[in-house]
Amino acid sequence: MRILITTIAAFFMISLQVSAVEYRLPIKEIQNKASESLSVFSKLVTKRENYREMGFESPKELEKLSLGAPLQLFTVQLDKLKEYQKGSDPAKIIAGGNHVIYPVSVNNQVRSSITLAEVKGGWEAVSFGNPALVRLLEKTRMKSTGTTRLPLSSYFVVQVPALNLYFLGYRFNNGLMLTPLLDDPRYQFKKGVGLSADEVFTALLPAAKEHDGLPR
């Protein structure tokens, strides 16, 4: 089986300051682990049963896998969101950073993903698949970078688990920006339209305060 591995030199210098603490990724270690995980991924896909569920159009595509640009994953927990006040520093309620999502592509078309997590001082693959989410993330990132001219390595993901929401994040003109992946009339979000993190969290605040804390 021939597996293609895309290595992007810029990622060896990734340093992303989202919260009060600067989180530095050991990107060489992560890149090596993600590359190893491609082989594992191809074995997990049972060609006759779940290749479509995993995001592939044919079993033959498993011979041409490549890694895309990684996206570091941060989270906003419900208790922190409930305490947010309009105009305050949104970065202070963003935490995490110990998960990284790698798009998995075939002929430069995103099909699926591998998620790595920091486990006991090292990095391990913890999930495979989730094609719908990673396609939305990559589509939104490509559209955004065409406007902002930022490198792919400038982008990250912010998840609000309690509300089942994901945003593409980036810093622009010294401000923290979040881009919705889908239209959401509940909060007047438009897919692909970046908003300041303050605007996003302020819009989510009523729903957060009404949330009972139970899984949705």
TINU-872158 format. One line per field, with one value per atom (N, C-alpha, C, O): residue number from 0; residue in one letter; x, y, z. Coordinates in pm, whole numbers, padded with zeros to 5 digits, m for minus. Example, Ala and Ser with C-alpha at 12.3 -4.5 7.8 and 13.67 -1.06 7.14 Angstrom:
! TINU-872158
resi = 0/0/0/0/1/1/1/1;
resn = A/A/A/A/S/S/S/S;
px = 01319/01230/01320/01424/01285/01367/01290/01341;
py = m00569/m00450/m00330/m00332/m00225/m00106/00003/00114;
pz = 00780/00780/00780/00846/00708/00714/00787/00804;
//
This chain:
! TINU-872158
resi = 0/0/0/0/1/1/1/1/2/2/2/2/3/3/3/3/4/4/4/4/5/5/5/5/6/6/6/6/7/7/7/7/8/8/8/8/9/9/9/9/10/10/10/10/11/11/11/11/12/12/12/12/13/13/13/13/14/14/14/14/15/15/15/15/16/16/16/16/17/17/17/17/18/18/18/18/19/19/19/19/20/20/20/20/21/21/21/21/22/22/22/22/23/23/23/23/24/24/24/24/25/25/25/25/26/26/26/26/27/27/27/27/28/28/28/28/29/29/29/29/30/30/30/30/31/31/31/31/32/32/32/32/33/33/33/33/34/34/34/34/35/35/35/35/36/36/36/36/37/37/37/37/38/38/38/38/39/39/39/39/40/40/40/40/41/41/41/41/42/42/42/42/43/43/43/43/44/44/44/44/45/45/45/45/46/46/46/46/47/47/47/47/48/48/48/48/49/49/49/49/50/50/50/50/51/51/51/51/52/52/52/52/53/53/53/53/54/54/54/54/55/55/55/55/56/56/56/56/57/57/57/57/58/58/58/58/59/59/59/59/60/60/60/60/61/61/61/61/62/62/62/62/63/63/63/63/64/64/64/64/65/65/65/65/66/66/66/66/67/67/67/67/68/68/68/68/69/69/69/69/70/70/70/70/71/71/71/71/72/72/72/72/73/73/73/73/74/74/74/74/75/75/75/75/76/76/76/76/77/77/77/77/78/78/78/78/79/79/79/79/80/80/80/80/81/81/81/81/82/82/82/82/83/83/83/83/84/84/84/84/85/85/85/85/86/86/86/86/87/87/87/87/88/88/88/88/89/89/89/89/90/90/90/90/91/91/91/91/92/92/92/92/93/93/93/93/94/94/94/94/95/95/95/95/96/96/96/96/97/97/97/97/98/98/98/98/99/99/99/99/100/100/100/100/101/101/101/101/102/102/102/102/103/103/103/103/104/104/104/104/105/105/105/105/106/106/106/106/107/107/107/107/108/108/108/108/109/109/109/109/110/110/110/110/111/111/111/111/112/112/112/112/113/113/113/113/114/114/114/114/115/115/115/115/116/116/116/116/117/117/117/117/118/118/118/118/119/119/119/119/120/120/120/120/121/121/121/121/122/122/122/122/123/123/123/123/124/124/124/124/125/125/125/125/126/126/126/126/127/127/127/127/128/128/128/128/129/129/129/129/130/130/130/130/131/131/131/131/132/132/132/132/133/133/133/133/134/134/134/134/135/135/135/135/136/136/136/136/137/137/137/137/138/138/138/138/139/139/139/139/140/140/140/140/141/141/141/141/142/142/142/142/143/143/143/143/144/144/144/144/145/145/145/145/146/146/146/146/147/147/147/147/148/148/148/148/149/149/149/149/150/150/150/150/151/151/151/151/152/152/152/152/153/153/153/153/154/154/154/154/155/155/155/155/156/156/156/156/157/157/157/157/158/158/158/158/159/159/159/159/160/160/160/160/161/161/161/161/162/162/162/162/163/163/163/163/164/164/164/164/165/165/165/165/166/166/166/166/167/167/167/167/168/168/168/168/169/169/169/169/170/170/170/170/171/171/171/171/172/172/172/172/173/173/173/173/174/174/174/174/175/175/175/175/176/176/176/176/177/177/177/177/178/178/178/178/179/179/179/179/180/180/180/180/181/181/181/181/182/182/182/182/183/183/183/183/184/184/184/184/185/185/185/185/186/186/186/186/187/187/187/187/188/188/188/188/189/189/189/189/190/190/190/190/191/191/191/191/192/192/192/192/193/193/193/193/194/194/194/194/195/195/195/195/196/196/196/196/197/197/197/197/198/198/198/198/199/199/199/199/200/200/200/200/201/201/201/201/202/202/202/202/203/203/203/203/204/204/204/204/205/205/205/205/206/206/206/206/207/207/207/207/208/208/208/208/209/209/209/209/210/210/210/210/211/211/211/211/212/212/212/212/213/213/213/213/214/214/214/214/215/215/215/215;
resn = M/M/M/M/R/R/R/R/I/I/I/I/L/L/L/L/I/I/I/I/T/T/T/T/T/T/T/T/I/I/I/I/A/A/A/A/A/A/A/A/F/F/F/F/F/F/F/F/M/M/M/M/I/I/I/I/S/S/S/S/L/L/L/L/Q/Q/Q/Q/V/V/V/V/S/S/S/S/A/A/A/A/V/V/V/V/E/E/E/E/Y/Y/Y/Y/R/R/R/R/L/L/L/L/P/P/P/P/I/I/I/I/K/K/K/K/E/E/E/E/I/I/I/I/Q/Q/Q/Q/N/N/N/N/K/K/K/K/A/A/A/A/S/S/S/S/E/E/E/E/S/S/S/S/L/L/L/L/S/S/S/S/V/V/V/V/F/F/F/F/S/S/S/S/K/K/K/K/L/L/L/L/V/V/V/V/T/T/T/T/K/K/K/K/R/R/R/R/E/E/E/E/N/N/N/N/Y/Y/Y/Y/R/R/R/R/E/E/E/E/M/M/M/M/G/G/G/G/F/F/F/F/E/E/E/E/S/S/S/S/P/P/P/P/K/K/K/K/E/E/E/E/L/L/L/L/E/E/E/E/K/K/K/K/L/L/L/L/S/S/S/S/L/L/L/L/G/G/G/G/A/A/A/A/P/P/P/P/L/L/L/L/Q/Q/Q/Q/L/L/L/L/F/F/F/F/T/T/T/T/V/V/V/V/Q/Q/Q/Q/L/L/L/L/D/D/D/D/K/K/K/K/L/L/L/L/K/K/K/K/E/E/E/E/Y/Y/Y/Y/Q/Q/Q/Q/K/K/K/K/G/G/G/G/S/S/S/S/D/D/D/D/P/P/P/P/A/A/A/A/K/K/K/K/I/I/I/I/I/I/I/I/A/A/A/A/G/G/G/G/G/G/G/G/N/N/N/N/H/H/H/H/V/V/V/V/I/I/I/I/Y/Y/Y/Y/P/P/P/P/V/V/V/V/S/S/S/S/V/V/V/V/N/N/N/N/N/N/N/N/Q/Q/Q/Q/V/V/V/V/R/R/R/R/S/S/S/S/S/S/S/S/I/I/I/I/T/T/T/T/L/L/L/L/A/A/A/A/E/E/E/E/V/V/V/V/K/K/K/K/G/G/G/G/G/G/G/G/W/W/W/W/E/E/E/E/A/A/A/A/V/V/V/V/S/S/S/S/F/F/F/F/G/G/G/G/N/N/N/N/P/P/P/P/A/A/A/A/L/L/L/L/V/V/V/V/R/R/R/R/L/L/L/L/L/L/L/L/E/E/E/E/K/K/K/K/T/T/T/T/R/R/R/R/M/M/M/M/K/K/K/K/S/S/S/S/T/T/T/T/G/G/G/G/T/T/T/T/T/T/T/T/R/R/R/R/L/L/L/L/P/P/P/P/L/L/L/L/S/S/S/S/S/S/S/S/Y/Y/Y/Y/F/F/F/F/V/V/V/V/V/V/V/V/Q/Q/Q/Q/V/V/V/V/P/P/P/P/A/A/A/A/L/L/L/L/N/N/N/N/L/L/L/L/Y/Y/Y/Y/F/F/F/F/L/L/L/L/G/G/G/G/Y/Y/Y/Y/R/R/R/R/F/F/F/F/N/N/N/N/N/N/N/N/G/G/G/G/L/L/L/L/M/M/M/M/L/L/L/L/T/T/T/T/P/P/P/P/L/L/L/L/L/L/L/L/D/D/D/D/D/D/D/D/P/P/P/P/R/R/R/R/Y/Y/Y/Y/Q/Q/Q/Q/F/F/F/F/K/K/K/K/K/K/K/K/G/G/G/G/V/V/V/V/G/G/G/G/L/L/L/L/S/S/S/S/A/A/A/A/D/D/D/D/E/E/E/E/V/V/V/V/F/F/F/F/T/T/T/T/A/A/A/A/L/L/L/L/L/L/L/L/P/P/P/P/A/A/A/A/A/A/A/A/K/K/K/K/E/E/E/E/H/H/H/H/D/D/D/D/G/G/G/G/L/L/L/L/P/P/P/P/R/R/R/R;
px = 00084/00000/00088/00187/00054/00133/00061/m00051/00126/00068/00151/00272/00088/00156/00147/00042/00257/00260/00303/00411/00218/00245/00304/00241/00423/00488/00500/00556/00448/00449/00546/00525/00653/00761/00716/00771/00618/00576/00527/00535/00477/00420/00525/00491/00651/00754/00779/00856/00714/00730/00598/00586/00499/00368/00376/00433/00321/00304/00178/00171/00076/m00053/m00092/m00105/m00110/m00149/m00296/m00334/m00379/m00522/m00568/m00644/m00523/m00560/m00447/m00352/m00460/m00361/m00224/m00121/m00221/m00095/m00065/m00152/00054/00093/00116/00194/00046/00052/00138/00100/00254/00345/00332/00345/00308/00294/00429/00506/00457/00576/00542/00519/00540/00478/00551/00488/00684/00755/00707/00684/00692/00642/00501/00468/00417/00278/00271/00194/00353/00354/00394/00334/00496/00541/00431/00407/00364/00257/00139/00078/00107/m00002/00032/m00054/00157/00200/00188/00142/00230/00216/00070/00036/m00017/m00158/m00230/m00338/m00172/m00234/m00241/m00342/m00135/m00135/m00238/m00305/m00250/m00351/m00491/m00577/m00511/m00641/m00683/m00796/m00590/m00624/m00665/m00743/m00613/m00648/m00783/m00851/m00822/m00950/m01068/m01180/m01041/m01148/m01169/m01084/m01282/m01315/m01376/m01483/m01306/m01335/m01479/m01534/m01539/m01674/m01782/m01899/m01745/m01848/m01853/m01960/m01741/m01750/m01667/m01647/m01620/m01537/m01617/m01562/m01746/m01828/m01855/m01853/m01881/m01904/m01782/m01795/m01663/m01539/m01507/m01412/m01586/m01571/m01511/m01490/m01482/m01416/m01517/m01622/m01483/m01574/m01555/m01644/m01439/m01414/m01301/m01219/m01293/m01183/m01047/m00947/m01044/m00918/m00853/m00731/m00934/m00879/m00786/m00702/m00800/m00715/m00568/m00482/m00540/m00402/m00336/m00217/m00413/m00361/m00385/m00418/m00371/m00399/m00285/m00168/m00321/m00221/m00276/m00397/m00187/m00226/m00234/m00147/m00338/m00350/m00292/m00227/m00315/m00265/m00343/m00466/m00275/m00344/m00416/m00381/m00517/m00594/m00596/m00648/m00538/m00539/m00680/m00748/m00723/m00860/m00863/m00797/m00942/m00965/m01113/m01197/m01145/m01284/m01326/m01244/m01456/m01517/m01620/m01721/m01595/m01685/m01804/m01796/m01914/m02040/m02029/m02079/m01964/m01956/m01881/m01917/m01778/m01703/m01785/m01782/m01858/m01940/m02051/m02082/m02110/m02216/m02167/m02244/m02038/m01981/m01931/m01889/m01935/m01879/m01958/m02081/m01885/m01948/m01906/m01788/m02002/m01975/m01864/m01865/m01769/m01659/m01537/m01433/m01549/m01432/m01342/m01374/m01232/m01136/m01185/m01185/m01227/m01281/m01178/m01214/m01050/m00946/m00938/m00889/m00984/m00972/m01065/m01043/m01168/m01257/m01231/m01303/m01127/m01089/m00977/m00876/m00995/m00897/m00868/m00922/m00783/m00752/m00627/m00526/m00635/m00520/m00444/m00346/m00488/m00417/m00479/m00458/m00554/m00602/m00570/m00575/m00538/m00507/m00581/m00574/m00651/m00725/m00644/m00608/m00616/m00549/m00650/m00706/m00675/m00753/m00680/m00557/m00753/m00698/m00756/m00878/m00667/m00710/m00673/m00585/m00744/m00714/m00711/m00812/m00596/m00581/m00625/m00697/m00581/m00609/m00755/m00796/m00836/m00976/m00993/m00962/m01042/m01056/m01164/m01275/m01127/m01220/m01256/m01371/m01157/m01178/m01077/m01017/m01060/m00966/m00911/m00968/m00798/m00738/m00722/m00670/m00766/m00749/m00648/m00660/m00547/m00445/m00469/m00521/m00432/m00445/m00318/m00247/m00289/m00175/m00213/m00306/m00140/m00171/m00044/00051/m00043/00070/00203/00301/00205/00329/00363/00461/00286/00308/00181/00081/00185/00070/00025/00107/m00107/m00163/m00287/m00358/m00310/m00435/m00550/m00544/m00654/m00767/m00898/m00993/m00904/m01025/m00994/m00902/m01076/m01062/m01201/m01301/m01205/m01332/m01383/m01310/m01510/m01575/m01562/m01521/m01598/m01577/m01658/m01608/m01781/m01864/m01801/m01796/m01754/m01694/m01567/m01551/m01477/m01349/m01366/m01290/m01463/m01488/m01538/m01498/m01625/m01672/m01557/m01545/m01473/m01359/m01266/m01223/m01234/m01139/m01199/m01130/m01327/m01393/m01394/m01368/m01424/m01428/m01288/m01272/m01189/m01052/m01002/m00941/m01028/m00980/m01047/m00983/m01175/m01244/m01187/m01166/m01163/m01113/m00973/m00945/m00884/m00746/m00738/m00646/m00835/m00839/m00870/m00834/m00936/m00970/m00866/m00823/m00825/m00733/m00588/m00505/m00557/m00419/m00332/m00209/m00393/m00317/m00273/m00342/m00161/m00119/m00214/m00282/m00220/m00307/m00276/m00366/m00151/m00110/m00163/m00149/m00223/m00277/m00414/m00464/m00475/m00612/m00616/m00526/m00723/m00746/m00897/m00975/m00938/m01080/m01119/m01045/m01235/m01292/m01426/m01515/m01439/m01561/m01633/m01571/m01765/m01851/m01933/m02042/m01883/m01947/m02092/m02175/m02124/m02260/m02364/m02479/m02324/m02416/m02395/m02456/m02308/m02279/m02235/m02282/m02145/m02100/m01948/m01873/m01907/m01766/m01746/m01832/m01631/m01595/m01450/m01367/m01422/m01284/m01231/m01290/m01119/m01063/m00934/m00861/m00907/m00780/m00767/m00865/m00644/m00620/m00600/m00527/m00666/m00659/m00663/m00754/m00563/m00555/m00562/m00632/m00489/m00479/m00610/m00622/m00708/m00834/m00856/m00807/m00930/m00962/m01092/m01195/m01087/m01202/m01250/m01170/m01382/m01442/m01537/m01618/m01528/m01611/m01704/m01656/m01836/m01931/m01915/m01885/m01934/m01923/m02054/m02055/m02165/m02298/m02383/m02356/m02485/m02585/m02655/m02687/m02679/m02751/m02839/m02793/m02966/m03056/m03080/m03121/m03056/m03074/m02986/m03025/m02867/m02772/m02739/m02651/m02810/m02787/m02645/m02582/m02596/m02466/m02483/m02579/m02388/m02383/m02256/m02147/m02272/m02155/m02047/m02076/m01925/m01812/m01790/m01696/m01874/m01860/m01798/m01860/m01675/m01604/m01660/m01696/m01666/m01711/m01606/m01528/m01606/m01516/m01564/m01683/m01470/m01507/m01600/m01687/m01584/m01673/m01817/m01909/m01836/m01970/m02030/m02148/m01949/m01996/m02038/m02148/m01952/m01982/m02099/m02178/m02111/m02225/m02355/m02457/m02352/m02471/m02509/m02628/m02410/m02435/m02475/m02525/m02454/m02472/m02614/m02626/m02722/m02856/m02879/m02934/m02837/m02854/m02772/m02816/m02654/m02569/m02633/m02629/m02692/m02752/m02877/m02913/m02944/m03065/m03033/m03120/m02908/m02869/m02869/m02819/m02923/m02928/m02805/m02796/m02710/m02586/m02589/m02487/m02706/m02717/m02674/m02690/m02620/m02577/m02692/m02805/m02662/m02761/m02740/m02813;
py = m00119/00000/00124/00131/00221/00344/00455/00493/00506/00613/00739/00737/00847/00973/01055/01062/01116/01196/01337/01359/01432/01572/01637/01639/01690/01758/01906/01942/01988/02133/02197/02194/02255/02302/02405/02412/02485/02593/02538/02609/02415/02363/02334/02316/02329/02303/02424/02417/02536/02656/02700/02815/02611/02652/02691/02619/02804/02847/02929/03036/02882/02947/02996/02918/03127/03183/03219/03321/03134/03158/03193/03288/03121/03148/03224/03270/03237/03313/03247/03315/03118/03044/03009/02958/03035/03002/02852/02794/02790/02645/02611/02638/02553/02519/02372/02285/02346/02207/02149/02213/02027/01955/01898/01778/01985/01949/01837/01761/01826/01717/01582/01489/01573/01450/01419/01305/01523/01505/01463/01375/01529/01495/01350/01279/01304/01164/01068/00967/01100/01012/01011/00907/01127/01132/01050/00982/01056/00978/00829/00753/00787/00646/00604/00490/00696/00665/00645/00586/00695/00672/00523/00474/00452/00307/00236/00144/00281/00224/00251/00164/00374/00414/00323/00276/00299/00219/00077/00013/00028/m00106/m00108/m00211/00007/00015/00021/m00016/00067/00078/m00058/m00107/m00120/m00248/m00218/m00159/m00260/m00212/m00234/m00150/m00343/m00371/m00314/m00307/m00274/m00238/m00089/m00030/m00028/00106/00213/00321/00187/00289/00416/00526/00404/00524/00596/00719/00521/00581/00660/00762/00613/00682/00798/00872/00814/00930/00905/00999/00778/00749/00709/00651/00739/00711/00572/00519/00513/00377/00318/00393/00186/00123/00156/00161/00179/00209/00336/00351/00428/00553/00533/00618/00421/00395/00379/00379/00365/00351/00487/00494/00596/00728/00833/00948/00796/00887/00985/00951/01108/01207/01293/01308/01348/01433/01578/01627/01646/01789/01869/01814/01999/02087/02067/02072/02044/02015/02136/02250/02106/02209/02175/02072/02262/02241/02267/02360/02185/02193/02249/02199/02356/02418/02408/02385/02424/02411/02528/02594/02549/02645/02567/02522/02551/02475/02560/02683/02492/02560/02654/02766/02610/02696/02825/02930/02817/02938/03030/03152/02971/03051/03124/03239/03058/03120/03245/03337/03247/03358/03471/03576/03448/03547/03677/03677/03788/03919/03990/03992/04047/04118/04221/04299/04219/04315/04266/04331/04152/04099/04021/04009/03970/03901/03760/03676/03730/03597/03486/03371/03520/03417/03351/03239/03421/03368/03251/03178/03232/03118/03003/02903/03018/02912/02830/02884/02700/02612/02493/02483/02404/02284/02301/02353/02257/02263/02132/02122/02032/01904/01800/01680/01848/01763/01833/01955/01754/01807/01723/01600/01792/01725/01733/01842/01619/01614/01575/01465/01660/01616/01506/01509/01410/01303/01321/01322/01335/01367/01258/01176/01260/01176/01268/01329/01277/01366/01508/01573/01556/01692/01718/01834/01613/01626/01565/01448/01646/01598/01491/01508/01380/01268/01239/01209/01249/01205/01275/01375/01222/01287/01188/01083/01228/01159/01262/01371/01229/01319/01259/01144/01341/01301/01373/01484/01309/01369/01347/01248/01439/01426/01328/01352/01218/01112/01075/01023/01102/01064/01113/01038/01237/01297/01272/01327/01191/01165/01194/01238/01168/01192/01062/00985/01039/00917/00949/01045/00867/00879/00828/00716/00910/00871/00856/00798/00907/00886/00900/00970/00830/00830/00851/00804/00921/00940/01082/01177/01097/01228/01310/01426/01252/01320/01448/01544/01451/01571/01692/01800/01675/01787/01835/01955/01745/01789/01854/01945/01810/01874/02017/02107/02036/02172/02260/02375/02206/02283/02323/02439/02228/02258/02353/02442/02336/02427/02570/02666/02581/02713/02774/02894/02692/02742/02791/02898/02715/02756/02885/02971/02899/03024/03141/03249/03119/03226/03270/03390/03174/03211/03287/03366/03264/03341/03487/03573/03515/03654/03717/03830/03643/03699/03695/03773/03602/03578/03521/03525/03470/03406/03267/03204/03218/03079/02980/03012/02859/02756/02728/02694/02743/02714/02816/02796/02925/03026/02988/03052/02885/02850/02738/02655/02738/02637/02617/02684/02526/02495/02527/02497/02589/02612/02541/02566/02452/02375/02421/02446/02431/02455/02328/02318/02231/02099/02101/02030/02182/02183/02224/02181/02306/02355/02288/02326/02188/02114/02206/02194/02298/02396/02390/02368/02410/02422/02551/02593/02613/02734/02722/02658/02782/02797/02926/03032/02917/03035/03082/03005/03210/03269/03407/03466/03457/03592/03685/03653/03800/03895/04036/04072/04117/04254/04257/04340/04165/04156/04116/04126/04071/04026/03878/03822/03815/03673/03660/03713/03588/03574/03429/03336/03412/03280/03279/03370/03174/03163/03043/02930/03064/02951/02863/02911/02734/02640/02626/02585/02661/02647/02768/02838/02792/02892/02845/02727/02936/02902/03020/03112/03018/03131/03154/03264/03054/03073/03185/03259/03197/03297/03400/03484/03392/03479/03463/03560/03338/03308/03275/03209/03321/03288/03207/03246/03095/03010/03086/03158/03068/03129/03275/03334/03336/03480/03495/03463/03542/03556/03665/03773/03637/03733/03740/03647/03850/03853/03750/03723/03692/03594/03655/03586/03783/03852/03849/03823/03876/03872/03732/03716/03633/03494/03454/03403/03476/03434/03512/03458/03638/03718/03663/03659/03621/03564/03430/03397/03353/03222/03228/03131/03341/03354/03317/03243/03365/03327/03175/03119/03110/02964/02893/02792/02945/02884/02893/02798/03007/03026/02943/02907/02911/02827/02678/02595/02644/02504/02436/02492/02315/02242/02157/02089/02161/02086/01943/01875/01894/01757/01746/01842/01631/01613/01634/01597/01694/01717/01614/01615;
pz = 00000/00000/00000/00074/m00080/m00090/m00015/m00050/00088/00167/00150/00175/00109/00089/00217/00279/00255/00377/00342/00286/00374/00346/00469/00575/00459/00570/00536/00433/00623/00598/00696/00818/00643/00728/00830/00940/00795/00885/01018/01119/01021/01144/01249/01366/01212/01311/01401/01497/01369/01448/01510/01553/01514/01565/01712/01793/01743/01881/01885/01824/01957/01952/02090/02183/02102/02230/02224/02166/02284/02286/02426/02443/02523/02661/02730/02666/02861/02934/02929/02942/02909/02902/02757/02686/02713/02576/02566/02641/02472/02458/02337/02223/02363/02254/02219/02305/02092/02047/02008/01937/02053/02003/01865/01851/01765/01637/01565/01492/01583/01516/01568/01491/01701/01761/01713/01682/01707/01665/01519/01482/01436/01292/01272/01190/01345/01332/01374/01308/01485/01533/01436/01413/01379/01282/01158/01102/01115/00999/01027/00941/01147/01185/01188/01154/01230/01247/01114/01110/01005/00874/00844/00792/00876/00852/00938/00893/01062/01152/01097/01097/01050/00996/00881/00876/00791/00673/00712/00641/00825/00871/00943/00947/01000/01069/00972/01007/00852/00753/00689/00614/00720/00658/00521/00511/00418/00284/00239/00167/00279/00231/00321/00281/00441/00538/00571/00564/00607/00664/00593/00649/00473/00409/00382/00390/00349/00326/00458/00463/00562/00693/00739/00806/00703/00739/00645/00669/00540/00453/00317/00241/00283/00156/00049/00079/m00074/m00185/m00243/m00309/m00218/m00264/m00180/m00126/m00168/m00094/m00155/m00085/m00285/m00353/m00300/m00307/m00247/m00196/m00077/m00049/m00008/00108/00071/00159/m00058/m00104/m00129/m00159/m00115/m00153/m00044/m00076/00080/00190/00213/00199/00249/00288/00402/00416/00481/00592/00549/00476/00595/00570/00685/00774/00684/00788/00918/00916/01030/01155/01213/01186/01294/01363/01512/01553/01592/01735/01788/01744/01884/01934/02076/02167/02093/02223/02259/02171/02386/02428/02518/02581/02520/02613/02694/02640/02822/02907/02950/02957/02978/03007/03126/03121/03233/03352/03323/03376/03240/03205/03115/03131/03021/02931/03008/02977/03106/03186/03260/03286/03292/03367/03277/03325/03146/03054/03058/03068/03049/03044/02916/02881/02847/02722/02741/02836/02649/02654/02730/02728/02797/02868/02772/02653/02821/02735/02705/02795/02582/02551/02562/02585/02544/02550/02687/02699/02789/02925/02952/03049/02870/02894/02796/02795/02715/02620/02682/02726/02685/02749/02658/02548/02705/02627/02544/02591/02420/02331/02324/02251/02400/02403/02309/02326/02211/02102/01969/01960/01869/01736/01632/01632/01542/01435/01306/01262/01246/01116/01008/01014/00910/00795/00720/00708/00671/00587/00447/00429/00349/00214/00114/00138/00002/m00113/m00235/m00269/m00300/m00415/m00381/m00457/m00264/m00216/m00185/m00169/m00174/m00135/00005/00026/00099/00237/00243/00194/00304/00318/00464/00495/00555/00692/00782/00743/00904/00995/01097/01123/01154/01268/01379/01355/01499/01613/01709/01751/01742/01838/01970/01972/02079/02211/02291/02271/02380/02469/02580/02656/02587/02683/02759/02701/02888/02974/02918/02913/02877/02831/02686/02636/02617/02475/02397/02453/02268/02181/02117/02067/02119/02065/01981/02008/01880/01802/01888/01940/01903/01989/01913/01965/01791/01712/01563/01522/01484/01339/01278/01331/01167/01098/01111/01084/01152/01165/01036/01042/00921/00793/00776/00718/00827/00808/00875/00816/00998/01070/01003/00981/00969/00915/00777/00742/00700/00571/00590/00517/00688/00717/00765/00723/00852/00902/00788/00780/00702/00594/00492/00441/00460/00366/00422/00349/00550/00614/00622/00600/00652/00661/00525/00516/00420/00287/00243/00182/00272/00237/00316/00262/00445/00530/00492/00484/00467/00435/00303/00283/00214/00090/00114/00034/00226/00261/00351/00328/00455/00554/00509/00556/00417/00372/00483/00474/00587/00694/00651/00570/00702/00671/00736/00834/00683/00738/00883/00960/00922/01060/01160/01281/01112/01203/01258/01351/01201/01237/01341/01350/01418/01520/01533/01465/01621/01640/01783/01877/01798/01931/01938/01857/02034/02053/02179/02283/02169/02286/02303/02248/02379/02385/02430/02374/02529/02584/02481/02489/02385/02283/02147/02048/02145/02021/01907/01794/01938/01839/01821/01916/01696/01661/01583/01505/01606/01533/01485/01549/01372/01325/01383/01365/01454/01520/01457/01395/01475/01430/01494/01539/01497/01545/01426/01331/01432/01320/01376/01451/01337/01389/01541/01600/01603/01750/01817/01939/01739/01797/01773/01675/01863/01849/01772/01813/01660/01571/01571/01581/01561/01550/01432/01415/01350/01231/01243/01257/01237/01241/01118/01009/01136/01026/00949/00833/01015/00956/00990/01088/00910/00947/01074/01088/01165/01288/01328/01396/01286/01314/01462/01501/01547/01691/01743/01833/01684/01730/01621/01639/01510/01394/01339/01295/01341/01283/01135/01096/01054/00913/00886/00928/00818/00794/00718/00622/00762/00694/00722/00669/00804/00835/00973/01075/00976/01102/01190/01142/01320/01420/01530/01548/01602/01717/01819/01829/01893/01994/02097/02152/02124/02218/02166/02243/02037/01979/01988/02019/01959/01961/02102/02122/02199/02335/02394/02473/02357/02403/02346/02415/02219/02156/02220/02229/02264/02323/02470/02526/02532/02676/02724/02821/02660/02707/02703/02798/02594/02584/02691/02746/02720/02822/02960/03038/02989/03120/03140/03252/03027/03034/03034/03062/03003/02990/03126/03224/03132/03259/03287/03390/03195/03216/03171/03175/03127/03080/02935/02860/02892/02753/02655/02683/02543/02437/02326/02226;
//
